[in-house]
Amino acid sequence: MLTDENSLWGADIYIDVSKKVPDAQMATLTGTFLTKVFEGPYQNVGKWSEEMKKYVKNKGKNLKKLYFSYTTCPKCAKAYGKNYVVLFAQIY
């Protein structure tokens, strides 16, 4: 599952499926991506986004879009004591 944090109050969620889902808006994500794993509270998303932008630039690439994969829910992150978030940078 990936999210596109497109505003402070909303996000598009992309869920991997193996076939068409009736009455759902279907999308296909294609391209080349760089990924990086971050650990910490969800409030660091803005900081991680900026760090990811720098990472992409240091690789000599241009950022097209940024997606997030949250590996745990807030309650689970608290229970496990770790909160890993993977950022996917679609590049060109």
PyMOL Python script that loads the backbone (N, CA, C, O; Angstrom):
from pymol import cmd

cmd.read_pdbstr("""\
ATOM      1  N   MET A   1       0.850  -1.162   0.000  1.00  0.00           N
ATOM      2  CA  MET A   1       0.000   0.000   0.000  1.00  0.00           C
ATOM      3  C   MET A   1       0.900   1.231   0.000  1.00  0.00           C
ATOM      4  O   MET A   1       1.852   1.316   0.775  1.00  0.00           O
ATOM      5  N   LEU A   2       0.594   2.164  -0.861  1.00  0.00           N
ATOM      6  CA  LEU A   2       1.301   3.439  -0.927  1.00  0.00           C
ATOM      7  C   LEU A   2       0.297   4.566  -0.741  1.00  0.00           C
ATOM      8  O   LEU A   2      -0.871   4.440  -1.110  1.00  0.00           O
ATOM      9  N   THR A   3       0.762   5.663  -0.168  1.00  0.00           N
ATOM     10  CA  THR A   3      -0.085   6.841  -0.071  1.00  0.00           C
ATOM     11  C   THR A   3       0.598   8.007  -0.761  1.00  0.00           C
ATOM     12  O   THR A   3       1.824   8.102  -0.800  1.00  0.00           O
ATOM     13  N   ASP A   4      -0.212   8.873  -1.293  1.00  0.00           N
ATOM     14  CA  ASP A   4       0.232  10.114  -1.907  1.00  0.00           C
ATOM     15  C   ASP A   4      -0.288  11.217  -0.990  1.00  0.00           C
ATOM     16  O   ASP A   4      -1.459  11.591  -1.069  1.00  0.00           O
ATOM     17  N   GLU A   5       0.566  11.732  -0.132  1.00  0.00           N
ATOM     18  CA  GLU A   5       0.169  12.764   0.829  1.00  0.00           C
ATOM     19  C   GLU A   5       0.004  14.076   0.064  1.00  0.00           C
ATOM     20  O   GLU A   5       0.902  14.919   0.056  1.00  0.00           O
ATOM     21  N   ASN A   6      -1.156  14.238  -0.579  1.00  0.00           N
ATOM     22  CA  ASN A   6      -1.347  15.372  -1.483  1.00  0.00           C
ATOM     23  C   ASN A   6      -1.834  16.650  -0.810  1.00  0.00           C
ATOM     24  O   ASN A   6      -1.939  17.686  -1.468  1.00  0.00           O
ATOM     25  N   SER A   7      -2.135  16.600   0.492  1.00  0.00           N
ATOM     26  CA  SER A   7      -2.493  17.813   1.231  1.00  0.00           C
ATOM     27  C   SER A   7      -2.377  17.521   2.730  1.00  0.00           C
ATOM     28  O   SER A   7      -2.168  16.376   3.130  1.00  0.00           O
ATOM     29  N   LEU A   8      -2.512  18.550   3.542  1.00  0.00           N
ATOM     30  CA  LEU A   8      -2.477  18.343   4.992  1.00  0.00           C
ATOM     31  C   LEU A   8      -3.684  17.572   5.497  1.00  0.00           C
ATOM     32  O   LEU A   8      -3.652  16.996   6.585  1.00  0.00           O
ATOM     33  N   TRP A   9      -4.755  17.562   4.700  1.00  0.00           N
ATOM     34  CA  TRP A   9      -5.995  16.954   5.148  1.00  0.00           C
ATOM     35  C   TRP A   9      -6.440  15.765   4.324  1.00  0.00           C
ATOM     36  O   TRP A   9      -7.550  15.269   4.514  1.00  0.00           O
ATOM     37  N   GLY A  10      -5.610  15.298   3.420  1.00  0.00           N
ATOM     38  CA  GLY A  10      -6.033  14.176   2.603  1.00  0.00           C
ATOM     39  C   GLY A  10      -4.890  13.487   1.904  1.00  0.00           C
ATOM     40  O   GLY A  10      -3.790  14.023   1.778  1.00  0.00           O
ATOM     41  N   ALA A  11      -5.178  12.284   1.452  1.00  0.00           N
ATOM     42  CA  ALA A  11      -4.192  11.500   0.725  1.00  0.00           C
ATOM     43  C   ALA A  11      -4.920  10.521  -0.184  1.00  0.00           C
ATOM     44  O   ALA A  11      -6.035  10.088   0.107  1.00  0.00           O
ATOM     45  N   ASP A  12      -4.272  10.184  -1.282  1.00  0.00           N
ATOM     46  CA  ASP A  12      -4.759   9.095  -2.126  1.00  0.00           C
ATOM     47  C   ASP A  12      -4.038   7.841  -1.668  1.00  0.00           C
ATOM     48  O   ASP A  12      -2.842   7.876  -1.382  1.00  0.00           O
ATOM     49  N   ILE A  13      -4.762   6.735  -1.598  1.00  0.00           N
ATOM     50  CA  ILE A  13      -4.186   5.467  -1.163  1.00  0.00           C
ATOM     51  C   ILE A  13      -4.189   4.503  -2.336  1.00  0.00           C
ATOM     52  O   ILE A  13      -5.213   4.309  -2.991  1.00  0.00           O
ATOM     53  N   TYR A  14      -3.037   3.900  -2.596  1.00  0.00           N
ATOM     54  CA  TYR A  14      -2.884   2.929  -3.678  1.00  0.00           C
ATOM     55  C   TYR A  14      -2.649   1.561  -3.058  1.00  0.00           C
ATOM     56  O   TYR A  14      -1.690   1.369  -2.311  1.00  0.00           O
ATOM     57  N   ILE A  15      -3.521   0.616  -3.366  1.00  0.00           N
ATOM     58  CA  ILE A  15      -3.439  -0.735  -2.815  1.00  0.00           C
ATOM     59  C   ILE A  15      -3.190  -1.707  -3.953  1.00  0.00           C
ATOM     60  O   ILE A  15      -3.899  -1.685  -4.959  1.00  0.00           O
ATOM     61  N   ASP A  16      -2.190  -2.556  -3.799  1.00  0.00           N
ATOM     62  CA  ASP A  16      -1.853  -3.546  -4.821  1.00  0.00           C
ATOM     63  C   ASP A  16      -2.948  -4.610  -4.887  1.00  0.00           C
ATOM     64  O   ASP A  16      -3.287  -5.230  -3.879  1.00  0.00           O
ATOM     65  N   VAL A  17      -3.491  -4.812  -6.076  1.00  0.00           N
ATOM     66  CA  VAL A  17      -4.518  -5.835  -6.289  1.00  0.00           C
ATOM     67  C   VAL A  17      -4.137  -6.675  -7.499  1.00  0.00           C
ATOM     68  O   VAL A  17      -3.371  -6.240  -8.359  1.00  0.00           O
ATOM     69  N   SER A  18      -4.680  -7.877  -7.552  1.00  0.00           N
ATOM     70  CA  SER A  18      -4.335  -8.784  -8.647  1.00  0.00           C
ATOM     71  C   SER A  18      -5.351  -8.759  -9.788  1.00  0.00           C
ATOM     72  O   SER A  18      -5.099  -9.315 -10.858  1.00  0.00           O
ATOM     73  N   LYS A  19      -6.494  -8.117  -9.562  1.00  0.00           N
ATOM     74  CA  LYS A  19      -7.489  -8.008 -10.628  1.00  0.00           C
ATOM     75  C   LYS A  19      -8.321  -6.753 -10.404  1.00  0.00           C
ATOM     76  O   LYS A  19      -8.248  -6.127  -9.347  1.00  0.00           O
ATOM     77  N   LYS A  20      -9.105  -6.397 -11.399  1.00  0.00           N
ATOM     78  CA  LYS A  20      -9.948  -5.203 -11.325  1.00  0.00           C
ATOM     79  C   LYS A  20     -10.951  -5.341 -10.184  1.00  0.00           C
ATOM     80  O   LYS A  20     -11.552  -6.397  -9.984  1.00  0.00           O
ATOM     81  N   VAL A  21     -11.115  -4.247  -9.444  1.00  0.00           N
ATOM     82  CA  VAL A  21     -12.051  -4.213  -8.325  1.00  0.00           C
ATOM     83  C   VAL A  21     -13.279  -3.417  -8.765  1.00  0.00           C
ATOM     84  O   VAL A  21     -13.158  -2.244  -9.122  1.00  0.00           O
ATOM     85  N   PRO A  22     -14.458  -4.040  -8.744  1.00  0.00           N
ATOM     86  CA  PRO A  22     -15.672  -3.344  -9.177  1.00  0.00           C
ATOM     87  C   PRO A  22     -15.907  -2.073  -8.362  1.00  0.00           C
ATOM     88  O   PRO A  22     -15.701  -2.057  -7.149  1.00  0.00           O
ATOM     89  N   ASP A  23     -16.336  -1.021  -9.032  1.00  0.00           N
ATOM     90  CA  ASP A  23     -16.676   0.268  -8.425  1.00  0.00           C
ATOM     91  C   ASP A  23     -15.498   0.987  -7.767  1.00  0.00           C
ATOM     92  O   ASP A  23     -15.703   1.931  -7.004  1.00  0.00           O
ATOM     93  N   ALA A  24     -14.285   0.559  -8.048  1.00  0.00           N
ATOM     94  CA  ALA A  24     -13.102   1.240  -7.513  1.00  0.00           C
ATOM     95  C   ALA A  24     -12.401   1.997  -8.637  1.00  0.00           C
ATOM     96  O   ALA A  24     -12.434   1.574  -9.793  1.00  0.00           O
ATOM     97  N   GLN A  25     -11.780   3.097  -8.300  1.00  0.00           N
ATOM     98  CA  GLN A  25     -10.987   3.825  -9.286  1.00  0.00           C
ATOM     99  C   GLN A  25      -9.640   3.116  -9.376  1.00  0.00           C
ATOM    100  O   GLN A  25      -8.894   3.063  -8.398  1.00  0.00           O
ATOM    101  N   MET A  26      -9.333   2.575 -10.541  1.00  0.00           N
ATOM    102  CA  MET A  26      -8.112   1.799 -10.726  1.00  0.00           C
ATOM    103  C   MET A  26      -7.007   2.701 -11.270  1.00  0.00           C
ATOM    104  O   MET A  26      -7.261   3.617 -12.053  1.00  0.00           O
ATOM    105  N   ALA A  27      -5.764   2.421 -10.834  1.00  0.00           N
ATOM    106  CA  ALA A  27      -4.605   3.186 -11.296  1.00  0.00           C
ATOM    107  C   ALA A  27      -3.421   2.242 -11.421  1.00  0.00           C
ATOM    108  O   ALA A  27      -3.339   1.230 -10.723  1.00  0.00           O
ATOM    109  N   THR A  28      -2.521   2.580 -12.303  1.00  0.00           N
ATOM    110  CA  THR A  28      -1.278   1.828 -12.466  1.00  0.00           C
ATOM    111  C   THR A  28      -0.122   2.789 -12.261  1.00  0.00           C
ATOM    112  O   THR A  28      -0.058   3.839 -12.902  1.00  0.00           O
ATOM    113  N   LEU A  29       0.786   2.433 -11.373  1.00  0.00           N
ATOM    114  CA  LEU A  29       1.969   3.249 -11.136  1.00  0.00           C
ATOM    115  C   LEU A  29       3.133   2.624 -11.883  1.00  0.00           C
ATOM    116  O   LEU A  29       3.448   1.451 -11.685  1.00  0.00           O
ATOM    117  N   THR A  30       3.769   3.407 -12.741  1.00  0.00           N
ATOM    118  CA  THR A  30       4.919   2.918 -13.483  1.00  0.00           C
ATOM    119  C   THR A  30       6.034   3.946 -13.390  1.00  0.00           C
ATOM    120  O   THR A  30       5.801   5.107 -13.053  1.00  0.00           O
ATOM    121  N   GLY A  31       7.222   3.513 -13.687  1.00  0.00           N
ATOM    122  CA  GLY A  31       8.344   4.429 -13.692  1.00  0.00           C
ATOM    123  C   GLY A  31       9.542   3.854 -12.973  1.00  0.00           C
ATOM    124  O   GLY A  31       9.614   2.658 -12.689  1.00  0.00           O
ATOM    125  N   THR A  32      10.483   4.738 -12.687  1.00  0.00           N
ATOM    126  CA  THR A  32      11.687   4.379 -11.955  1.00  0.00           C
ATOM    127  C   THR A  32      11.610   5.047 -10.590  1.00  0.00           C
ATOM    128  O   THR A  32      11.235   6.214 -10.479  1.00  0.00           O
ATOM    129  N   PHE A  33      11.967   4.299  -9.556  1.00  0.00           N
ATOM    130  CA  PHE A  33      11.826   4.795  -8.194  1.00  0.00           C
ATOM    131  C   PHE A  33      13.123   4.617  -7.404  1.00  0.00           C
ATOM    132  O   PHE A  33      13.864   3.655  -7.607  1.00  0.00           O
ATOM    133  N   LEU A  34      13.378   5.555  -6.509  1.00  0.00           N
ATOM    134  CA  LEU A  34      14.402   5.418  -5.474  1.00  0.00           C
ATOM    135  C   LEU A  34      13.649   5.288  -4.160  1.00  0.00           C
ATOM    136  O   LEU A  34      12.635   5.956  -3.961  1.00  0.00           O
ATOM    137  N   THR A  35      14.134   4.431  -3.255  1.00  0.00           N
ATOM    138  CA  THR A  35      13.477   4.269  -1.966  1.00  0.00           C
ATOM    139  C   THR A  35      14.465   4.525  -0.837  1.00  0.00           C
ATOM    140  O   THR A  35      15.678   4.389  -0.997  1.00  0.00           O
ATOM    141  N   LYS A  36      13.909   4.897   0.302  1.00  0.00           N
ATOM    142  CA  LYS A  36      14.716   5.133   1.492  1.00  0.00           C
ATOM    143  C   LYS A  36      13.813   4.867   2.700  1.00  0.00           C
ATOM    144  O   LYS A  36      12.647   5.260   2.709  1.00  0.00           O
ATOM    145  N   VAL A  37      14.357   4.202   3.712  1.00  0.00           N
ATOM    146  CA  VAL A  37      13.608   3.869   4.922  1.00  0.00           C
ATOM    147  C   VAL A  37      13.922   4.880   6.015  1.00  0.00           C
ATOM    148  O   VAL A  37      15.078   5.242   6.232  1.00  0.00           O
ATOM    149  N   PHE A  38      12.876   5.330   6.699  1.00  0.00           N
ATOM    150  CA  PHE A  38      13.008   6.262   7.810  1.00  0.00           C
ATOM    151  C   PHE A  38      12.383   5.629   9.052  1.00  0.00           C
ATOM    152  O   PHE A  38      11.506   4.772   8.946  1.00  0.00           O
ATOM    153  N   GLU A  39      12.837   6.055  10.219  1.00  0.00           N
ATOM    154  CA  GLU A  39      12.290   5.535  11.469  1.00  0.00           C
ATOM    155  C   GLU A  39      12.034   6.702  12.400  1.00  0.00           C
ATOM    156  O   GLU A  39      12.878   7.583  12.563  1.00  0.00           O
ATOM    157  N   GLY A  40      10.858   6.697  13.009  1.00  0.00           N
ATOM    158  CA  GLY A  40      10.509   7.749  13.951  1.00  0.00           C
ATOM    159  C   GLY A  40       9.017   8.019  13.926  1.00  0.00           C
ATOM    160  O   GLY A  40       8.263   7.322  13.246  1.00  0.00           O
ATOM    161  N   PRO A  41       8.588   9.039  14.674  1.00  0.00           N
ATOM    162  CA  PRO A  41       7.153   9.350  14.733  1.00  0.00           C
ATOM    163  C   PRO A  41       6.639   9.928  13.415  1.00  0.00           C
ATOM    164  O   PRO A  41       7.386  10.526  12.641  1.00  0.00           O
ATOM    165  N   TYR A  42       5.344   9.731  13.185  1.00  0.00           N
ATOM    166  CA  TYR A  42       4.713  10.201  11.948  1.00  0.00           C
ATOM    167  C   TYR A  42       4.861  11.711  11.757  1.00  0.00           C
ATOM    168  O   TYR A  42       4.834  12.193  10.624  1.00  0.00           O
ATOM    169  N   GLN A  43       5.014  12.449  12.829  1.00  0.00           N
ATOM    170  CA  GLN A  43       5.146  13.905  12.720  1.00  0.00           C
ATOM    171  C   GLN A  43       6.397  14.317  11.956  1.00  0.00           C
ATOM    172  O   GLN A  43       6.532  15.483  11.584  1.00  0.00           O
ATOM    173  N   ASN A  44       7.318  13.382  11.713  1.00  0.00           N
ATOM    174  CA  ASN A  44       8.549  13.675  10.974  1.00  0.00           C
ATOM    175  C   ASN A  44       8.396  13.581   9.462  1.00  0.00           C
ATOM    176  O   ASN A  44       9.380  13.729   8.738  1.00  0.00           O
ATOM    177  N   VAL A  45       7.196  13.340   8.974  1.00  0.00           N
ATOM    178  CA  VAL A  45       6.977  13.154   7.532  1.00  0.00           C
ATOM    179  C   VAL A  45       7.525  14.325   6.722  1.00  0.00           C
ATOM    180  O   VAL A  45       8.144  14.110   5.680  1.00  0.00           O
ATOM    181  N   GLY A  46       7.312  15.544   7.173  1.00  0.00           N
ATOM    182  CA  GLY A  46       7.820  16.704   6.445  1.00  0.00           C
ATOM    183  C   GLY A  46       9.338  16.710   6.376  1.00  0.00           C
ATOM    184  O   GLY A  46       9.915  17.007   5.331  1.00  0.00           O
ATOM    185  N   LYS A  47       9.979  16.384   7.479  1.00  0.00           N
ATOM    186  CA  LYS A  47      11.441  16.310   7.532  1.00  0.00           C
ATOM    187  C   LYS A  47      11.954  15.202   6.614  1.00  0.00           C
ATOM    188  O   LYS A  47      12.938  15.390   5.898  1.00  0.00           O
ATOM    189  N   TRP A  48      11.296  14.064   6.637  1.00  0.00           N
ATOM    190  CA  TRP A  48      11.699  12.941   5.780  1.00  0.00           C
ATOM    191  C   TRP A  48      11.535  13.299   4.309  1.00  0.00           C
ATOM    192  O   TRP A  48      12.366  12.931   3.479  1.00  0.00           O
ATOM    193  N   SER A  49      10.467  14.014   3.989  1.00  0.00           N
ATOM    194  CA  SER A  49      10.234  14.423   2.596  1.00  0.00           C
ATOM    195  C   SER A  49      11.373  15.299   2.108  1.00  0.00           C
ATOM    196  O   SER A  49      11.873  15.107   1.000  1.00  0.00           O
ATOM    197  N   GLU A  50      11.784  16.252   2.920  1.00  0.00           N
ATOM    198  CA  GLU A  50      12.894  17.129   2.538  1.00  0.00           C
ATOM    199  C   GLU A  50      14.195  16.341   2.399  1.00  0.00           C
ATOM    200  O   GLU A  50      14.976  16.580   1.478  1.00  0.00           O
ATOM    201  N   GLU A  51      14.423  15.403   3.316  1.00  0.00           N
ATOM    202  CA  GLU A  51      15.628  14.570   3.235  1.00  0.00           C
ATOM    203  C   GLU A  51      15.610  13.709   1.976  1.00  0.00           C
ATOM    204  O   GLU A  51      16.649  13.501   1.348  1.00  0.00           O
ATOM    205  N   MET A  52      14.429  13.207   1.606  1.00  0.00           N
ATOM    206  CA  MET A  52      14.301  12.384   0.407  1.00  0.00           C
ATOM    207  C   MET A  52      14.564  13.210  -0.841  1.00  0.00           C
ATOM    208  O   MET A  52      15.196  12.724  -1.779  1.00  0.00           O
ATOM    209  N   LYS A  53      14.092  14.447  -0.867  1.00  0.00           N
ATOM    210  CA  LYS A  53      14.335  15.330  -2.012  1.00  0.00           C
ATOM    211  C   LYS A  53      15.833  15.560  -2.198  1.00  0.00           C
ATOM    212  O   LYS A  53      16.328  15.555  -3.325  1.00  0.00           O
ATOM    213  N   LYS A  54      16.547  15.760  -1.103  1.00  0.00           N
ATOM    214  CA  LYS A  54      17.999  15.939  -1.160  1.00  0.00           C
ATOM    215  C   LYS A  54      18.689  14.662  -1.633  1.00  0.00           C
ATOM    216  O   LYS A  54      19.646  14.714  -2.406  1.00  0.00           O
ATOM    217  N   TYR A  55      18.195  13.513  -1.164  1.00  0.00           N
ATOM    218  CA  TYR A  55      18.741  12.214  -1.556  1.00  0.00           C
ATOM    219  C   TYR A  55      18.630  12.028  -3.067  1.00  0.00           C
ATOM    220  O   TYR A  55      19.586  11.609  -3.719  1.00  0.00           O
ATOM    221  N   VAL A  56      17.461  12.341  -3.616  1.00  0.00           N
ATOM    222  CA  VAL A  56      17.225  12.225  -5.062  1.00  0.00           C
ATOM    223  C   VAL A  56      18.173  13.154  -5.820  1.00  0.00           C
ATOM    224  O   VAL A  56      18.795  12.748  -6.802  1.00  0.00           O
ATOM    225  N   LYS A  57      18.277  14.384  -5.366  1.00  0.00           N
ATOM    226  CA  LYS A  57      19.148  15.368  -6.023  1.00  0.00           C
ATOM    227  C   LYS A  57      20.608  14.911  -5.981  1.00  0.00           C
ATOM    228  O   LYS A  57      21.326  15.040  -6.972  1.00  0.00           O
ATOM    229  N   ASN A  58      21.053  14.373  -4.832  1.00  0.00           N
ATOM    230  CA  ASN A  58      22.431  13.885  -4.700  1.00  0.00           C
ATOM    231  C   ASN A  58      22.722  12.693  -5.612  1.00  0.00           C
ATOM    232  O   ASN A  58      23.880  12.427  -5.936  1.00  0.00           O
ATOM    233  N   LYS A  59      21.690  11.986  -6.019  1.00  0.00           N
ATOM    234  CA  LYS A  59      21.837  10.870  -6.964  1.00  0.00           C
ATOM    235  C   LYS A  59      21.835  11.360  -8.408  1.00  0.00           C
ATOM    236  O   LYS A  59      21.958  10.564  -9.340  1.00  0.00           O
ATOM    237  N   GLY A  60      21.692  12.690  -8.593  1.00  0.00           N
ATOM    238  CA  GLY A  60      21.683  13.252  -9.938  1.00  0.00           C
ATOM    239  C   GLY A  60      20.371  13.049 -10.672  1.00  0.00           C
ATOM    240  O   GLY A  60      20.340  13.064 -11.903  1.00  0.00           O
ATOM    241  N   LYS A  61      19.292  12.860  -9.934  1.00  0.00           N
ATOM    242  CA  LYS A  61      17.977  12.616 -10.533  1.00  0.00           C
ATOM    243  C   LYS A  61      17.029  13.753 -10.193  1.00  0.00           C
ATOM    244  O   LYS A  61      17.324  14.592  -9.341  1.00  0.00           O
ATOM    245  N   ASN A  62      15.881  13.771 -10.871  1.00  0.00           N
ATOM    246  CA  ASN A  62      14.830  14.743 -10.619  1.00  0.00           C
ATOM    247  C   ASN A  62      13.614  14.032 -10.044  1.00  0.00           C
ATOM    248  O   ASN A  62      13.243  12.951 -10.501  1.00  0.00           O
ATOM    249  N   LEU A  63      13.002  14.638  -9.051  1.00  0.00           N
ATOM    250  CA  LEU A  63      11.827  14.069  -8.402  1.00  0.00           C
ATOM    251  C   LEU A  63      10.569  14.390  -9.194  1.00  0.00           C
ATOM    252  O   LEU A  63      10.306  15.547  -9.521  1.00  0.00           O
ATOM    253  N   LYS A  64       9.803  13.363  -9.497  1.00  0.00           N
ATOM    254  CA  LYS A  64       8.522  13.550 -10.174  1.00  0.00           C
ATOM    255  C   LYS A  64       7.390  13.522  -9.154  1.00  0.00           C
ATOM    256  O   LYS A  64       6.498  14.370  -9.185  1.00  0.00           O
ATOM    257  N   LYS A  65       7.427  12.534  -8.240  1.00  0.00           N
ATOM    258  CA  LYS A  65       6.360  12.357  -7.256  1.00  0.00           C
ATOM    259  C   LYS A  65       6.900  11.568  -6.073  1.00  0.00           C
ATOM    260  O   LYS A  65       7.826  10.769  -6.217  1.00  0.00           O
ATOM    261  N   LEU A  66       6.315  11.797  -4.909  1.00  0.00           N
ATOM    262  CA  LEU A  66       6.743  11.117  -3.698  1.00  0.00           C
ATOM    263  C   LEU A  66       5.574  10.330  -3.117  1.00  0.00           C
ATOM    264  O   LEU A  66       4.475  10.861  -2.952  1.00  0.00           O
ATOM    265  N   TYR A  67       5.822   9.061  -2.810  1.00  0.00           N
ATOM    266  CA  TYR A  67       4.820   8.192  -2.203  1.00  0.00           C
ATOM    267  C   TYR A  67       5.354   7.670  -0.876  1.00  0.00           C
ATOM    268  O   TYR A  67       6.567   7.597  -0.677  1.00  0.00           O
ATOM    269  N   PHE A  68       4.451   7.307   0.034  1.00  0.00           N
ATOM    270  CA  PHE A  68       4.822   6.830   1.355  1.00  0.00           C
ATOM    271  C   PHE A  68       4.226   5.454   1.606  1.00  0.00           C
ATOM    272  O   PHE A  68       3.087   5.183   1.226  1.00  0.00           O
ATOM    273  N   SER A  69       4.996   4.593   2.243  1.00  0.00           N
ATOM    274  CA  SER A  69       4.504   3.286   2.670  1.00  0.00           C
ATOM    275  C   SER A  69       4.699   3.197   4.174  1.00  0.00           C
ATOM    276  O   SER A  69       5.826   3.149   4.667  1.00  0.00           O
ATOM    277  N   TYR A  70       3.585   3.174   4.895  1.00  0.00           N
ATOM    278  CA  TYR A  70       3.617   3.087   6.351  1.00  0.00           C
ATOM    279  C   TYR A  70       3.570   1.612   6.736  1.00  0.00           C
ATOM    280  O   TYR A  70       2.598   0.920   6.432  1.00  0.00           O
ATOM    281  N   THR A  71       4.610   1.133   7.398  1.00  0.00           N
ATOM    282  CA  THR A  71       4.708  -0.298   7.690  1.00  0.00           C
ATOM    283  C   THR A  71       3.891  -0.720   8.901  1.00  0.00           C
ATOM    284  O   THR A  71       3.592  -1.903   9.064  1.00  0.00           O
ATOM    285  N   THR A  72       3.523   0.237   9.755  1.00  0.00           N
ATOM    286  CA  THR A  72       2.718  -0.078  10.935  1.00  0.00           C
ATOM    287  C   THR A  72       1.711   1.040  11.178  1.00  0.00           C
ATOM    288  O   THR A  72       1.904   2.172  10.735  1.00  0.00           O
ATOM    289  N   CYS A  73       0.648   0.712  11.878  1.00  0.00           N
ATOM    290  CA  CYS A  73      -0.301   1.739  12.311  1.00  0.00           C
ATOM    291  C   CYS A  73       0.266   2.389  13.577  1.00  0.00           C
ATOM    292  O   CYS A  73       1.168   1.826  14.198  1.00  0.00           O
ATOM    293  N   PRO A  74      -0.240   3.550  13.968  1.00  0.00           N
ATOM    294  CA  PRO A  74       0.298   4.208  15.168  1.00  0.00           C
ATOM    295  C   PRO A  74       0.271   3.333  16.424  1.00  0.00           C
ATOM    296  O   PRO A  74       1.215   3.357  17.213  1.00  0.00           O
ATOM    297  N   LYS A  75      -0.784   2.575  16.612  1.00  0.00           N
ATOM    298  CA  LYS A  75      -0.903   1.708  17.795  1.00  0.00           C
ATOM    299  C   LYS A  75       0.155   0.598  17.761  1.00  0.00           C
ATOM    300  O   LYS A  75       0.767   0.288  18.783  1.00  0.00           O
ATOM    301  N   CYS A  76       0.366   0.007  16.589  1.00  0.00           N
ATOM    302  CA  CYS A  76       1.373  -1.059  16.451  1.00  0.00           C
ATOM    303  C   CYS A  76       2.783  -0.502  16.624  1.00  0.00           C
ATOM    304  O   CYS A  76       3.633  -1.140  17.244  1.00  0.00           O
ATOM    305  N   ALA A  77       3.030   0.683  16.080  1.00  0.00           N
ATOM    306  CA  ALA A  77       4.352   1.307  16.217  1.00  0.00           C
ATOM    307  C   ALA A  77       4.674   1.515  17.691  1.00  0.00           C
ATOM    308  O   ALA A  77       5.808   1.307  18.122  1.00  0.00           O
ATOM    309  N   LYS A  78       3.677   1.923  18.455  1.00  0.00           N
ATOM    310  CA  LYS A  78       3.874   2.118  19.898  1.00  0.00           C
ATOM    311  C   LYS A  78       4.164   0.782  20.582  1.00  0.00           C
ATOM    312  O   LYS A  78       5.035   0.705  21.448  1.00  0.00           O
ATOM    313  N   ALA A  79       3.446  -0.258  20.201  1.00  0.00           N
ATOM    314  CA  ALA A  79       3.635  -1.584  20.798  1.00  0.00           C
ATOM    315  C   ALA A  79       5.012  -2.160  20.467  1.00  0.00           C
ATOM    316  O   ALA A  79       5.657  -2.762  21.326  1.00  0.00           O
ATOM    317  N   TYR A  80       5.467  -1.976  19.216  1.00  0.00           N
ATOM    318  CA  TYR A  80       6.762  -2.514  18.792  1.00  0.00           C
ATOM    319  C   TYR A  80       7.929  -1.610  19.184  1.00  0.00           C
ATOM    320  O   TYR A  80       9.074  -2.060  19.236  1.00  0.00           O
ATOM    321  N   GLY A  81       7.642  -0.339  19.459  1.00  0.00           N
ATOM    322  CA  GLY A  81       8.698   0.598  19.818  1.00  0.00           C
ATOM    323  C   GLY A  81       9.464   1.154  18.623  1.00  0.00           C
ATOM    324  O   GLY A  81      10.432   1.894  18.799  1.00  0.00           O
ATOM    325  N   LYS A  82       9.045   0.809  17.427  1.00  0.00           N
ATOM    326  CA  LYS A  82       9.676   1.294  16.197  1.00  0.00           C
ATOM    327  C   LYS A  82       8.588   1.649  15.197  1.00  0.00           C
ATOM    328  O   LYS A  82       7.514   1.048  15.185  1.00  0.00           O
ATOM    329  N   ASN A  83       8.881   2.635  14.361  1.00  0.00           N
ATOM    330  CA  ASN A  83       7.952   3.030  13.323  1.00  0.00           C
ATOM    331  C   ASN A  83       8.733   3.280  12.034  1.00  0.00           C
ATOM    332  O   ASN A  83       9.349   4.331  11.862  1.00  0.00           O
ATOM    333  N   TYR A  84       8.698   2.317  11.149  1.00  0.00           N
ATOM    334  CA  TYR A  84       9.416   2.441   9.882  1.00  0.00           C
ATOM    335  C   TYR A  84       8.466   2.945   8.803  1.00  0.00           C
ATOM    336  O   TYR A  84       7.334   2.477   8.680  1.00  0.00           O
ATOM    337  N   VAL A  85       8.952   3.909   8.023  1.00  0.00           N
ATOM    338  CA  VAL A  85       8.204   4.449   6.893  1.00  0.00           C
ATOM    339  C   VAL A  85       9.139   4.428   5.686  1.00  0.00           C
ATOM    340  O   VAL A  85      10.278   4.888   5.769  1.00  0.00           O
ATOM    341  N   VAL A  86       8.656   3.893   4.570  1.00  0.00           N
ATOM    342  CA  VAL A  86       9.448   3.829   3.349  1.00  0.00           C
ATOM    343  C   VAL A  86       8.952   4.904   2.393  1.00  0.00           C
ATOM    344  O   VAL A  86       7.764   4.959   2.073  1.00  0.00           O
ATOM    345  N   LEU A  87       9.859   5.753   1.942  1.00  0.00           N
ATOM    346  CA  LEU A  87       9.510   6.768   0.953  1.00  0.00           C
ATOM    347  C   LEU A  87       9.946   6.287  -0.423  1.00  0.00           C
ATOM    348  O   LEU A  87      11.078   5.840  -0.606  1.00  0.00           O
ATOM    349  N   PHE A  88       9.041   6.384  -1.382  1.00  0.00           N
ATOM    350  CA  PHE A  88       9.276   6.014  -2.772  1.00  0.00           C
ATOM    351  C   PHE A  88       9.311   7.291  -3.585  1.00  0.00           C
ATOM    352  O   PHE A  88       8.303   7.991  -3.682  1.00  0.00           O
ATOM    353  N   ALA A  89      10.442   7.603  -4.164  1.00  0.00           N
ATOM    354  CA  ALA A  89      10.575   8.778  -5.022  1.00  0.00           C
ATOM    355  C   ALA A  89      10.522   8.341  -6.465  1.00  0.00           C
ATOM    356  O   ALA A  89      11.419   7.649  -6.948  1.00  0.00           O
ATOM    357  N   GLN A  90       9.459   8.747  -7.164  1.00  0.00           N
ATOM    358  CA  GLN A  90       9.396   8.487  -8.606  1.00  0.00           C
ATOM    359  C   GLN A  90      10.295   9.522  -9.256  1.00  0.00           C
ATOM    360  O   GLN A  90      10.136  10.723  -9.037  1.00  0.00           O
ATOM    361  N   ILE A  91      11.240   9.050 -10.059  1.00  0.00           N
ATOM    362  CA  ILE A  91      12.256   9.944 -10.613  1.00  0.00           C
ATOM    363  C   ILE A  91      12.222   9.953 -12.140  1.00  0.00           C
ATOM    364  O   ILE A  91      11.624   9.084 -12.775  1.00  0.00           O
ATOM    365  N   TYR A  92      12.877  10.953 -12.701  1.00  0.00           N
ATOM    366  CA  TYR A  92      13.080  11.026 -14.149  1.00  0.00           C
ATOM    367  C   TYR A  92      14.426  11.610 -14.424  1.00  0.00           C
ATOM    368  O   TYR A  92      14.807  11.764 -15.585  1.00  0.00           O
TER     369      TYR A  92
END
""", "prot")
cmd.dss("prot")
cmd.show_as("cartoon", "prot")
cmd.util.cbc("prot")
cmd.orient("prot")
